C-alpha cells in the first residue's frame, strides 16, 4: 500500500496499537513519522514502520496543506482533524 504525507493512519502493532495519527514525514522505505497533536507533536513525532500501520479510508491532505499554507498548522489543528476518526 502506498502512503503519502498527511494520510490518516492507525497503528496496528506496538504499545500504541489502535491510536490514530497523521503521517508527517516519509523517512525511507521502511519508516514514517507520525503525529497526533497530543503525545506525538509536530516537534516530537513518532517513528514507526510501514508494516505496523494501516491507512484509514479518508484523506485530509487538502485541508492540512491549506493550513500549512496559511501558517496555522499546529498541534491543536491536528487534534481537531483527528477527532472525527476517534471512536468513543
PDB file of N, CA, C and O in Angstrom:
ATOM      1  N   UNK A   1       0.848  -1.191   0.000  1.00  0.00           N
ATOM      2  CA  UNK A   1       0.000   0.000   0.000  1.00  0.00           C
ATOM      3  C   UNK A   1       0.886   1.243   0.000  1.00  0.00           C
ATOM      4  O   UNK A   1       1.893   1.304   0.704  1.00  0.00           O
ATOM      5  N   UNK A   2       0.503   2.204  -0.780  1.00  0.00           N
ATOM      6  CA  UNK A   2       1.246   3.452  -0.858  1.00  0.00           C
ATOM      7  C   UNK A   2       0.752   4.427   0.204  1.00  0.00           C
ATOM      8  O   UNK A   2      -0.450   4.654   0.347  1.00  0.00           O
ATOM      9  N   UNK A   3       1.685   4.991   0.935  1.00  0.00           N
ATOM     10  CA  UNK A   3       1.366   6.025   1.911  1.00  0.00           C
ATOM     11  C   UNK A   3       1.860   7.357   1.390  1.00  0.00           C
ATOM     12  O   UNK A   3       2.858   7.424   0.671  1.00  0.00           O
ATOM     13  N   UNK A   4       1.154   8.422   1.757  1.00  0.00           N
ATOM     14  CA  UNK A   4       1.550   9.771   1.386  1.00  0.00           C
ATOM     15  C   UNK A   4       1.590  10.626   2.646  1.00  0.00           C
ATOM     16  O   UNK A   4       1.003  10.276   3.671  1.00  0.00           O
ATOM     17  N   UNK A   5       2.283  11.737   2.554  1.00  0.00           N
ATOM     18  CA  UNK A   5       2.293  12.692   3.663  1.00  0.00           C
ATOM     19  C   UNK A   5       0.863  13.179   3.882  1.00  0.00           C
ATOM     20  O   UNK A   5       0.132  13.438   2.926  1.00  0.00           O
ATOM     21  N   UNK A   6       0.476  13.300   5.140  1.00  0.00           N
ATOM     22  CA  UNK A   6      -0.832  13.757   5.610  1.00  0.00           C
ATOM     23  C   UNK A   6      -1.931  12.710   5.520  1.00  0.00           C
ATOM     24  O   UNK A   6      -3.096  13.036   5.747  1.00  0.00           O
ATOM     25  N   UNK A   7      -1.602  11.459   5.195  1.00  0.00           N
ATOM     26  CA  UNK A   7      -2.596  10.399   5.269  1.00  0.00           C
ATOM     27  C   UNK A   7      -2.951  10.146   6.734  1.00  0.00           C
ATOM     28  O   UNK A   7      -2.111  10.297   7.620  1.00  0.00           O
ATOM     29  N   UNK A   8      -4.193   9.762   6.975  1.00  0.00           N
ATOM     30  CA  UNK A   8      -4.650   9.389   8.310  1.00  0.00           C
ATOM     31  C   UNK A   8      -4.437   7.885   8.431  1.00  0.00           C
ATOM     32  O   UNK A   8      -4.915   7.116   7.597  1.00  0.00           O
ATOM     33  N   UNK A   9      -3.713   7.468   9.478  1.00  0.00           N
ATOM     34  CA  UNK A   9      -3.391   6.054   9.660  1.00  0.00           C
ATOM     35  C   UNK A   9      -3.691   5.614  11.082  1.00  0.00           C
ATOM     36  O   UNK A   9      -3.843   6.433  11.989  1.00  0.00           O
ATOM     37  N   UNK A  10      -3.772   4.306  11.254  1.00  0.00           N
ATOM     38  CA  UNK A  10      -3.981   3.721  12.578  1.00  0.00           C
ATOM     39  C   UNK A  10      -2.870   2.720  12.843  1.00  0.00           C
ATOM     40  O   UNK A  10      -2.482   1.956  11.960  1.00  0.00           O
ATOM     41  N   UNK A  11      -2.364   2.733  14.066  1.00  0.00           N
ATOM     42  CA  UNK A  11      -1.338   1.782  14.478  1.00  0.00           C
ATOM     43  C   UNK A  11      -1.981   0.421  14.708  1.00  0.00           C
ATOM     44  O   UNK A  11      -3.015   0.320  15.368  1.00  0.00           O
ATOM     45  N   UNK A  12      -1.361  -0.633  14.159  1.00  0.00           N
ATOM     46  CA  UNK A  12      -1.907  -1.981  14.340  1.00  0.00           C
ATOM     47  C   UNK A  12      -0.979  -2.860  15.164  1.00  0.00           C
ATOM     48  O   UNK A  12      -1.283  -4.030  15.396  1.00  0.00           O
ATOM     49  N   UNK A  13       0.153  -2.314  15.610  1.00  0.00           N
ATOM     50  CA  UNK A  13       1.093  -3.099  16.407  1.00  0.00           C
ATOM     51  C   UNK A  13       1.837  -2.177  17.358  1.00  0.00           C
ATOM     52  O   UNK A  13       2.022  -0.990  17.090  1.00  0.00           O
ATOM     53  N   UNK A  14       2.255  -2.749  18.463  1.00  0.00           N
ATOM     54  CA  UNK A  14       3.037  -1.991  19.431  1.00  0.00           C
ATOM     55  C   UNK A  14       2.202  -1.486  20.587  1.00  0.00           C
ATOM     56  O   UNK A  14       1.005  -1.755  20.687  1.00  0.00           O
ATOM     57  N   UNK A  15       2.858  -0.758  21.445  1.00  0.00           N
ATOM     58  CA  UNK A  15       2.227  -0.215  22.638  1.00  0.00           C
ATOM     59  C   UNK A  15       1.114   0.776  22.304  1.00  0.00           C
ATOM     60  O   UNK A  15       0.181   0.958  23.086  1.00  0.00           O
ATOM     61  N   UNK A  16       1.218   1.406  21.156  1.00  0.00           N
ATOM     62  CA  UNK A  16       0.233   2.409  20.739  1.00  0.00           C
ATOM     63  C   UNK A  16      -0.844   1.836  19.806  1.00  0.00           C
ATOM     64  O   UNK A  16      -1.514   2.586  19.095  1.00  0.00           O
ATOM     65  N   UNK A  17      -1.004   0.532  19.811  1.00  0.00           N
ATOM     66  CA  UNK A  17      -1.972  -0.133  18.936  1.00  0.00           C
ATOM     67  C   UNK A  17      -3.354   0.492  19.083  1.00  0.00           C
ATOM     68  O   UNK A  17      -3.852   0.675  20.194  1.00  0.00           O
ATOM     69  N   UNK A  18      -3.967   0.820  17.939  1.00  0.00           N
ATOM     70  CA  UNK A  18      -5.292   1.428  17.933  1.00  0.00           C
ATOM     71  C   UNK A  18      -5.271   2.944  17.857  1.00  0.00           C
ATOM     72  O   UNK A  18      -6.297   3.550  17.550  1.00  0.00           O
ATOM     73  N   UNK A  19      -4.136   3.575  18.126  1.00  0.00           N
ATOM     74  CA  UNK A  19      -4.049   5.033  18.061  1.00  0.00           C
ATOM     75  C   UNK A  19      -4.087   5.506  16.614  1.00  0.00           C
ATOM     76  O   UNK A  19      -3.651   4.809  15.698  1.00  0.00           O
ATOM     77  N   UNK A  20      -4.620   6.710  16.437  1.00  0.00           N
ATOM     78  CA  UNK A  20      -4.759   7.287  15.105  1.00  0.00           C
ATOM     79  C   UNK A  20      -3.795   8.460  14.975  1.00  0.00           C
ATOM     80  O   UNK A  20      -3.656   9.274  15.888  1.00  0.00           O
ATOM     81  N   UNK A  21      -3.131   8.529  13.818  1.00  0.00           N
ATOM     82  CA  UNK A  21      -2.106   9.536  13.573  1.00  0.00           C
ATOM     83  C   UNK A  21      -2.246  10.122  12.178  1.00  0.00           C
ATOM     84  O   UNK A  21      -3.006   9.626  11.346  1.00  0.00           O
ATOM     85  N   UNK A  22      -1.494  11.188  11.946  1.00  0.00           N
ATOM     86  CA  UNK A  22      -1.293  11.756  10.621  1.00  0.00           C
ATOM     87  C   UNK A  22       0.161  11.516  10.252  1.00  0.00           C
ATOM     88  O   UNK A  22       1.053  11.725  11.074  1.00  0.00           O
ATOM     89  N   UNK A  23       0.405  11.080   9.023  1.00  0.00           N
ATOM     90  CA  UNK A  23       1.789  10.925   8.565  1.00  0.00           C
ATOM     91  C   UNK A  23       2.350  12.310   8.302  1.00  0.00           C
ATOM     92  O   UNK A  23       1.827  13.058   7.476  1.00  0.00           O
ATOM     93  N   UNK A  24       3.417  12.645   9.010  1.00  0.00           N
ATOM     94  CA  UNK A  24       4.047  13.953   8.885  1.00  0.00           C
ATOM     95  C   UNK A  24       5.242  13.918   7.945  1.00  0.00           C
ATOM     96  O   UNK A  24       5.589  14.931   7.338  1.00  0.00           O
ATOM     97  N   UNK A  25       5.877  12.745   7.823  1.00  0.00           N
ATOM     98  CA  UNK A  25       7.076  12.640   7.001  1.00  0.00           C
ATOM     99  C   UNK A  25       7.300  11.194   6.593  1.00  0.00           C
ATOM    100  O   UNK A  25       7.102  10.279   7.393  1.00  0.00           O
ATOM    101  N   UNK A  26       7.711  10.987   5.349  1.00  0.00           N
ATOM    102  CA  UNK A  26       8.121   9.674   4.875  1.00  0.00           C
ATOM    103  C   UNK A  26       9.643   9.631   5.016  1.00  0.00           C
ATOM    104  O   UNK A  26      10.347  10.363   4.321  1.00  0.00           O
ATOM    105  N   UNK A  27      10.157   8.778   5.913  1.00  0.00           N
ATOM    106  CA  UNK A  27      11.592   8.773   6.199  1.00  0.00           C
ATOM    107  C   UNK A  27      12.360   7.995   5.141  1.00  0.00           C
ATOM    108  O   UNK A  27      13.272   8.535   4.516  1.00  0.00           O
ATOM    109  N   UNK A  28      12.005   6.744   4.937  1.00  0.00           N
ATOM    110  CA  UNK A  28      12.648   5.923   3.910  1.00  0.00           C
ATOM    111  C   UNK A  28      11.668   4.820   3.504  1.00  0.00           C
ATOM    112  O   UNK A  28      10.459   4.963   3.688  1.00  0.00           O
ATOM    113  N   UNK A  29      12.181   3.737   2.962  1.00  0.00           N
ATOM    114  CA  UNK A  29      11.303   2.653   2.507  1.00  0.00           C
ATOM    115  C   UNK A  29      10.650   1.877   3.635  1.00  0.00           C
ATOM    116  O   UNK A  29       9.739   1.089   3.385  1.00  0.00           O
ATOM    117  N   UNK A  30      11.094   2.079   4.877  1.00  0.00           N
ATOM    118  CA  UNK A  30      10.564   1.305   5.994  1.00  0.00           C
ATOM    119  C   UNK A  30       9.851   2.132   7.062  1.00  0.00           C
ATOM    120  O   UNK A  30       9.024   1.590   7.795  1.00  0.00           O
ATOM    121  N   UNK A  31      10.143   3.417   7.171  1.00  0.00           N
ATOM    122  CA  UNK A  31       9.659   4.209   8.302  1.00  0.00           C
ATOM    123  C   UNK A  31       8.942   5.490   7.892  1.00  0.00           C
ATOM    124  O   UNK A  31       9.198   6.069   6.837  1.00  0.00           O
ATOM    125  N   UNK A  32       8.017   5.912   8.786  1.00  0.00           N
ATOM    126  CA  UNK A  32       7.340   7.201   8.663  1.00  0.00           C
ATOM    127  C   UNK A  32       7.382   7.894  10.020  1.00  0.00           C
ATOM    128  O   UNK A  32       7.588   7.243  11.045  1.00  0.00           O
ATOM    129  N   UNK A  33       7.188   9.202  10.033  1.00  0.00           N
ATOM    130  CA  UNK A  33       6.995   9.950  11.263  1.00  0.00           C
ATOM    131  C   UNK A  33       5.517  10.248  11.405  1.00  0.00           C
ATOM    132  O   UNK A  33       4.879  10.720  10.464  1.00  0.00           O
ATOM    133  N   UNK A  34       4.965   9.971  12.587  1.00  0.00           N
ATOM    134  CA  UNK A  34       3.543  10.136  12.856  1.00  0.00           C
ATOM    135  C   UNK A  34       3.317  11.191  13.922  1.00  0.00           C
ATOM    136  O   UNK A  34       4.120  11.327  14.845  1.00  0.00           O
ATOM    137  N   UNK A  35       2.226  11.939  13.800  1.00  0.00           N
ATOM    138  CA  UNK A  35       1.862  12.943  14.802  1.00  0.00           C
ATOM    139  C   UNK A  35       0.386  12.799  15.146  1.00  0.00           C
ATOM    140  O   UNK A  35      -0.429  12.388  14.320  1.00  0.00           O
ATOM    141  N   UNK A  36       0.062  13.153  16.406  1.00  0.00           N
ATOM    142  CA  UNK A  36      -1.348  13.133  16.818  1.00  0.00           C
ATOM    143  C   UNK A  36      -1.763  14.407  17.548  1.00  0.00           C
ATOM    144  O   UNK A  36      -2.930  14.550  17.913  1.00  0.00           O
ATOM    145  N   UNK A  37      -0.833  15.332  17.767  1.00  0.00           N
ATOM    146  CA  UNK A  37      -1.169  16.591  18.411  1.00  0.00           C
ATOM    147  C   UNK A  37      -1.187  16.537  19.924  1.00  0.00           C
ATOM    148  O   UNK A  37      -1.307  17.577  20.572  1.00  0.00           O
ATOM    149  N   UNK A  38      -1.071  15.345  20.507  1.00  0.00           N
ATOM    150  CA  UNK A  38      -1.052  15.215  21.974  1.00  0.00           C
ATOM    151  C   UNK A  38       0.305  14.683  22.406  1.00  0.00           C
ATOM    152  O   UNK A  38       1.230  15.454  22.660  1.00  0.00           O
ATOM    153  N   UNK A  39       0.420  13.376  22.488  1.00  0.00           N
ATOM    154  CA  UNK A  39       1.673  12.747  22.915  1.00  0.00           C
ATOM    155  C   UNK A  39       2.751  12.870  21.840  1.00  0.00           C
ATOM    156  O   UNK A  39       3.929  13.042  22.151  1.00  0.00           O
ATOM    157  N   UNK A  40       2.348  12.782  20.594  1.00  0.00           N
ATOM    158  CA  UNK A  40       3.288  12.867  19.469  1.00  0.00           C
ATOM    159  C   UNK A  40       3.009  14.152  18.704  1.00  0.00           C
ATOM    160  O   UNK A  40       2.136  14.204  17.837  1.00  0.00           O
ATOM    161  N   UNK A  41       3.768  15.183  19.044  1.00  0.00           N
ATOM    162  CA  UNK A  41       3.548  16.513  18.489  1.00  0.00           C
ATOM    163  C   UNK A  41       4.380  16.723  17.223  1.00  0.00           C
ATOM    164  O   UNK A  41       5.165  15.860  16.829  1.00  0.00           O
ATOM    165  N   UNK A  42       4.198  17.858  16.609  1.00  0.00           N
ATOM    166  CA  UNK A  42       4.964  18.202  15.412  1.00  0.00           C
ATOM    167  C   UNK A  42       6.459  18.206  15.732  1.00  0.00           C
ATOM    168  O   UNK A  42       7.274  17.782  14.913  1.00  0.00           O
ATOM    169  N   UNK A  43       6.813  18.682  16.915  1.00  0.00           N
ATOM    170  CA  UNK A  43       8.227  18.762  17.313  1.00  0.00           C
ATOM    171  C   UNK A  43       8.809  17.410  17.718  1.00  0.00           C
ATOM    172  O   UNK A  43      10.016  17.199  17.596  1.00  0.00           O
ATOM    173  N   UNK A  44       7.972  16.494  18.196  1.00  0.00           N
ATOM    174  CA  UNK A  44       8.426  15.171  18.649  1.00  0.00           C
ATOM    175  C   UNK A  44       7.554  14.077  18.046  1.00  0.00           C
ATOM    176  O   UNK A  44       6.740  13.478  18.749  1.00  0.00           O
ATOM    177  N   UNK A  45       7.715  13.810  16.746  1.00  0.00           N
ATOM    178  CA  UNK A  45       6.888  12.786  16.108  1.00  0.00           C
ATOM    179  C   UNK A  45       7.305  11.374  16.496  1.00  0.00           C
ATOM    180  O   UNK A  45       8.389  11.164  17.041  1.00  0.00           O
ATOM    181  N   UNK A  46       6.441  10.415  16.210  1.00  0.00           N
ATOM    182  CA  UNK A  46       6.714   9.001  16.473  1.00  0.00           C
ATOM    183  C   UNK A  46       7.211   8.350  15.193  1.00  0.00           C
ATOM    184  O   UNK A  46       6.590   8.482  14.139  1.00  0.00           O
ATOM    185  N   UNK A  47       8.327   7.652  15.289  1.00  0.00           N
ATOM    186  CA  UNK A  47       8.865   6.907  14.150  1.00  0.00           C
ATOM    187  C   UNK A  47       8.269   5.509  14.182  1.00  0.00           C
ATOM    188  O   UNK A  47       8.336   4.825  15.203  1.00  0.00           O
ATOM    189  N   UNK A  48       7.685   5.082  13.066  1.00  0.00           N
ATOM    190  CA  UNK A  48       7.012   3.778  13.033  1.00  0.00           C
ATOM    191  C   UNK A  48       7.219   3.141  11.662  1.00  0.00           C
ATOM    192  O   UNK A  48       7.329   3.834  10.651  1.00  0.00           O
ATOM    193  N   UNK A  49       7.271   1.815  11.647  1.00  0.00           N
ATOM    194  CA  UNK A  49       7.421   1.075  10.392  1.00  0.00           C
ATOM    195  C   UNK A  49       6.102   1.052   9.629  1.00  0.00           C
ATOM    196  O   UNK A  49       5.020   1.038  10.216  1.00  0.00           O
ATOM    197  N   UNK A  50       6.225   1.049   8.289  1.00  0.00           N
ATOM    198  CA  UNK A  50       5.051   0.955   7.425  1.00  0.00           C
ATOM    199  C   UNK A  50       4.201  -0.264   7.747  1.00  0.00           C
ATOM    200  O   UNK A  50       2.973  -0.183   7.746  1.00  0.00           O
ATOM    201  N   UNK A  51       4.841  -1.386   8.022  1.00  0.00           N
ATOM    202  CA  UNK A  51       4.085  -2.619   8.231  1.00  0.00           C
ATOM    203  C   UNK A  51       3.271  -2.615   9.521  1.00  0.00           C
ATOM    204  O   UNK A  51       2.460  -3.515   9.735  1.00  0.00           O
ATOM    205  N   UNK A  52       3.473  -1.617  10.384  1.00  0.00           N
ATOM    206  CA  UNK A  52       2.749  -1.546  11.647  1.00  0.00           C
ATOM    207  C   UNK A  52       1.626  -0.519  11.632  1.00  0.00           C
ATOM    208  O   UNK A  52       1.070  -0.193  12.681  1.00  0.00           O
ATOM    209  N   UNK A  53       1.286  -0.003  10.446  1.00  0.00           N
ATOM    210  CA  UNK A  53       0.183   0.951  10.339  1.00  0.00           C
ATOM    211  C   UNK A  53      -0.717   0.563   9.160  1.00  0.00           C
ATOM    212  O   UNK A  53      -0.288  -0.097   8.213  1.00  0.00           O
ATOM    213  N   UNK A  54      -1.983   0.999   9.254  1.00  0.00           N
ATOM    214  CA  UNK A  54      -2.901   0.846   8.126  1.00  0.00           C
ATOM    215  C   UNK A  54      -3.495   2.221   7.814  1.00  0.00           C
ATOM    216  O   UNK A  54      -3.685   3.051   8.703  1.00  0.00           O
ATOM    217  N   UNK A  55      -3.775   2.432   6.556  1.00  0.00           N
ATOM    218  CA  UNK A  55      -4.355   3.694   6.117  1.00  0.00           C
ATOM    219  C   UNK A  55      -5.859   3.638   6.322  1.00  0.00           C
ATOM    220  O   UNK A  55      -6.508   2.660   5.951  1.00  0.00           O
ATOM    221  N   UNK A  56      -6.412   4.691   6.916  1.00  0.00           N
ATOM    222  CA  UNK A  56      -7.856   4.783   7.067  1.00  0.00           C
ATOM    223  C   UNK A  56      -8.444   5.371   5.784  1.00  0.00           C
ATOM    224  O   UNK A  56      -7.734   6.018   5.014  1.00  0.00           O
ATOM    225  N   UNK A  57      -9.697   5.152   5.562  1.00  0.00           N
ATOM    226  CA  UNK A  57     -10.330   5.487   4.297  1.00  0.00           C
ATOM    227  C   UNK A  57     -10.256   6.942   3.876  1.00  0.00           C
ATOM    228  O   UNK A  57     -10.067   7.226   2.693  1.00  0.00           O
ATOM    229  N   UNK A  58     -10.398   7.869   4.806  1.00  0.00           N
ATOM    230  CA  UNK A  58     -10.493   9.277   4.429  1.00  0.00           C
ATOM    231  C   UNK A  58      -9.137   9.962   4.457  1.00  0.00           C
ATOM    232  O   UNK A  58      -8.250   9.602   5.231  1.00  0.00           O
ATOM    233  N   UNK A  59      -9.005  10.940   3.607  1.00  0.00           N
ATOM    234  CA  UNK A  59      -7.747  11.656   3.461  1.00  0.00           C
ATOM    235  C   UNK A  59      -7.998  13.145   3.692  1.00  0.00           C
ATOM    236  O   UNK A  59      -8.878  13.732   3.063  1.00  0.00           O
ATOM    237  N   UNK A  60      -7.243  13.741   4.573  1.00  0.00           N
ATOM    238  CA  UNK A  60      -7.398  15.154   4.909  1.00  0.00           C
ATOM    239  C   UNK A  60      -6.259  16.001   4.344  1.00  0.00           C
ATOM    240  O   UNK A  60      -6.015  17.105   4.829  1.00  0.00           O
ATOM    241  N   UNK A  61      -5.560  15.500   3.328  1.00  0.00           N
ATOM    242  CA  UNK A  61      -4.354  16.174   2.847  1.00  0.00           C
ATOM    243  C   UNK A  61      -4.626  17.583   2.322  1.00  0.00           C
ATOM    244  O   UNK A  61      -3.807  18.480   2.519  1.00  0.00           O
ATOM    245  N   UNK A  62      -5.762  17.788   1.657  1.00  0.00           N
ATOM    246  CA  UNK A  62      -6.069  19.123   1.129  1.00  0.00           C
ATOM    247  C   UNK A  62      -6.257  20.125   2.260  1.00  0.00           C
ATOM    248  O   UNK A  62      -5.761  21.250   2.188  1.00  0.00           O
ATOM    249  N   UNK A  63      -6.967  19.720   3.295  1.00  0.00           N
ATOM    250  CA  UNK A  63      -7.200  20.611   4.437  1.00  0.00           C
ATOM    251  C   UNK A  63      -5.890  20.928   5.147  1.00  0.00           C
ATOM    252  O   UNK A  63      -5.648  22.077   5.515  1.00  0.00           O
ATOM    253  N   UNK A  64      -5.048  19.925   5.341  1.00  0.00           N
ATOM    254  CA  UNK A  64      -3.776  20.129   6.026  1.00  0.00           C
ATOM    255  C   UNK A  64      -2.851  21.005   5.185  1.00  0.00           C
ATOM    256  O   UNK A  64      -2.173  21.879   5.726  1.00  0.00           O
ATOM    257  N   UNK A  65      -2.814  20.786   3.878  1.00  0.00           N
ATOM    258  CA  UNK A  65      -1.988  21.619   3.000  1.00  0.00           C
ATOM    259  C   UNK A  65      -2.429  23.083   3.075  1.00  0.00           C
ATOM    260  O   UNK A  65      -1.595  23.988   3.066  1.00  0.00           O
ATOM    261  N   UNK A  66      -3.740  23.306   3.147  1.00  0.00           N
ATOM    262  CA  UNK A  66      -4.258  24.669   3.272  1.00  0.00           C
ATOM    263  C   UNK A  66      -3.839  25.285   4.611  1.00  0.00           C
ATOM    264  O   UNK A  66      -3.455  26.454   4.662  1.00  0.00           O
ATOM    265  N   UNK A  67      -3.913  24.505   5.692  1.00  0.00           N
ATOM    266  CA  UNK A  67      -3.482  25.000   6.999  1.00  0.00           C
ATOM    267  C   UNK A  67      -1.997  25.362   6.990  1.00  0.00           C
ATOM    268  O   UNK A  67      -1.601  26.392   7.535  1.00  0.00           O
ATOM    269  N   UNK A  68      -1.178  24.512   6.369  1.00  0.00           N
ATOM    270  CA  UNK A  68       0.263  24.791   6.273  1.00  0.00           C
ATOM    271  C   UNK A  68       0.525  26.050   5.460  1.00  0.00           C
ATOM    272  O   UNK A  68       1.383  26.859   5.815  1.00  0.00           O
ATOM    273  N   UNK A  69      -0.212  26.212   4.376  1.00  0.00           N
ATOM    274  CA  UNK A  69      -0.028  27.381   3.520  1.00  0.00           C
ATOM    275  C   UNK A  69      -0.360  28.664   4.283  1.00  0.00           C
ATOM    276  O   UNK A  69       0.284  29.694   4.081  1.00  0.00           O
ATOM    277  N   UNK A  70      -1.359  28.599   5.154  1.00  0.00           N
ATOM    278  CA  UNK A  70      -1.773  29.762   5.942  1.00  0.00           C
ATOM    279  C   UNK A  70      -1.016  29.880   7.268  1.00  0.00           C
ATOM    280  O   UNK A  70      -1.343  30.728   8.098  1.00  0.00           O
ATOM    281  N   UNK A  71      -0.012  29.036   7.463  1.00  0.00           N
ATOM    282  CA  UNK A  71       0.827  29.043   8.674  1.00  0.00           C
ATOM    283  C   UNK A  71       0.019  28.853   9.956  1.00  0.00           C
ATOM    284  O   UNK A  71       0.339  29.448  10.985  1.00  0.00           O
ATOM    285  N   UNK A  72      -1.027  28.026   9.898  1.00  0.00           N
ATOM    286  CA  UNK A  72      -1.798  27.725  11.109  1.00  0.00           C
ATOM    287  C   UNK A  72      -1.850  26.220  11.378  1.00  0.00           C
ATOM    288  O   UNK A  72      -2.749  25.739  12.066  1.00  0.00           O
ATOM    289  N   UNK A  73      -0.890  25.488  10.836  1.00  0.00           N
ATOM    290  CA  UNK A  73      -0.802  24.044  11.082  1.00  0.00           C
ATOM    291  C   UNK A  73      -0.078  23.851  12.408  1.00  0.00           C
ATOM    292  O   UNK A  73       1.134  24.048  12.496  1.00  0.00           O
ATOM    293  N   UNK A  74      -0.824  23.466  13.434  1.00  0.00           N
ATOM    294  CA  UNK A  74      -0.240  23.259  14.758  1.00  0.00           C
ATOM    295  C   UNK A  74      -0.899  22.049  15.420  1.00  0.00           C
ATOM    296  O   UNK A  74      -1.786  21.419  14.845  1.00  0.00           O
ATOM    297  N   UNK A  75      -0.453  21.737  16.631  1.00  0.00           N
ATOM    298  CA  UNK A  75      -0.962  20.552  17.322  1.00  0.00           C
ATOM    299  C   UNK A  75      -2.465  20.638  17.611  1.00  0.00           C
ATOM    300  O   UNK A  75      -3.156  19.619  17.594  1.00  0.00           O
ATOM    301  N   UNK A  76      -2.966  21.827  17.870  1.00  0.00           N
ATOM    302  CA  UNK A  76      -4.400  21.994  18.100  1.00  0.00           C
ATOM    303  C   UNK A  76      -5.219  21.652  16.863  1.00  0.00           C
ATOM    304  O   UNK A  76      -6.263  21.008  16.965  1.00  0.00           O
ATOM    305  N   UNK A  77      -4.753  22.075  15.709  1.00  0.00           N
ATOM    306  CA  UNK A  77      -5.442  21.769  14.451  1.00  0.00           C
ATOM    307  C   UNK A  77      -5.375  20.279  14.147  1.00  0.00           C
ATOM    308  O   UNK A  77      -6.328  19.712  13.612  1.00  0.00           O
ATOM    309  N   UNK A  78      -4.268  19.646  14.482  1.00  0.00           N
ATOM    310  CA  UNK A  78      -4.123  18.200  14.284  1.00  0.00           C
ATOM    311  C   UNK A  78      -5.169  17.453  15.112  1.00  0.00           C
ATOM    312  O   UNK A  78      -5.822  16.533  14.619  1.00  0.00           O
ATOM    313  N   UNK A  79      -5.320  17.859  16.369  1.00  0.00           N
ATOM    314  CA  UNK A  79      -6.313  17.219  17.239  1.00  0.00           C
ATOM    315  C   UNK A  79      -7.728  17.383  16.686  1.00  0.00           C
ATOM    316  O   UNK A  79      -8.535  16.456  16.758  1.00  0.00           O
ATOM    317  N   UNK A  80      -8.031  18.558  16.137  1.00  0.00           N
ATOM    318  CA  UNK A  80      -9.355  18.797  15.554  1.00  0.00           C
ATOM    319  C   UNK A  80      -9.608  17.867  14.364  1.00  0.00           C
ATOM    320  O   UNK A  80     -10.699  17.315  14.222  1.00  0.00           O
ATOM    321  N   UNK A  81      -8.597  17.699  13.514  1.00  0.00           N
ATOM    322  CA  UNK A  81      -8.735  16.837  12.341  1.00  0.00           C
ATOM    323  C   UNK A  81      -8.945  15.386  12.762  1.00  0.00           C
ATOM    324  O   UNK A  81      -9.795  14.691  12.205  1.00  0.00           O
ATOM    325  N   UNK A  82      -8.166  14.926  13.750  1.00  0.00           N
ATOM    326  CA  UNK A  82      -8.228  13.526  14.164  1.00  0.00           C
ATOM    327  C   UNK A  82      -9.454  13.201  15.016  1.00  0.00           C
ATOM    328  O   UNK A  82      -9.808  12.032  15.167  1.00  0.00           O
ATOM    329  N   UNK A  83     -10.096  14.211  15.565  1.00  0.00           N
ATOM    330  CA  UNK A  83     -11.235  13.994  16.459  1.00  0.00           C
ATOM    331  C   UNK A  83     -12.339  13.168  15.808  1.00  0.00           C
ATOM    332  O   UNK A  83     -12.951  12.333  16.473  1.00  0.00           O
ATOM    333  N   UNK A  84     -12.604  13.383  14.526  1.00  0.00           N
ATOM    334  CA  UNK A  84     -13.696  12.651  13.873  1.00  0.00           C
ATOM    335  C   UNK A  84     -13.340  11.207  13.569  1.00  0.00           C
ATOM    336  O   UNK A  84     -14.223  10.420  13.227  1.00  0.00           O
ATOM    337  N   UNK A  85     -12.079  10.840  13.683  1.00  0.00           N
ATOM    338  CA  UNK A  85     -11.650   9.459  13.423  1.00  0.00           C
ATOM    339  C   UNK A  85     -11.592   8.614  14.700  1.00  0.00           C
ATOM    340  O   UNK A  85     -11.530   7.387  14.636  1.00  0.00           O
ATOM    341  N   UNK A  86     -11.613   9.270  15.841  1.00  0.00           N
ATOM    342  CA  UNK A  86     -11.501   8.560  17.120  1.00  0.00           C
ATOM    343  C   UNK A  86     -12.893   8.110  17.560  1.00  0.00           C
ATOM    344  O   UNK A  86     -13.804   8.924  17.714  1.00  0.00           O
ATOM    345  N   UNK A  87     -13.039   6.815  17.757  1.00  0.00           N
ATOM    346  CA  UNK A  87     -14.315   6.247  18.174  1.00  0.00           C
ATOM    347  C   UNK A  87     -14.345   6.170  19.694  1.00  0.00           C
ATOM    348  O   UNK A  87     -13.430   5.645  20.328  1.00  0.00           O
ATOM    349  N   UNK A  88     -15.398   6.695  20.250  1.00  0.00           N
ATOM    350  CA  UNK A  88     -15.519   6.706  21.720  1.00  0.00           C
ATOM    351  C   UNK A  88     -16.407   5.557  22.161  1.00  0.00           C
ATOM    352  O   UNK A  88     -16.642   5.381  23.356  1.00  0.00           O
TER     353      UNK A  88
END
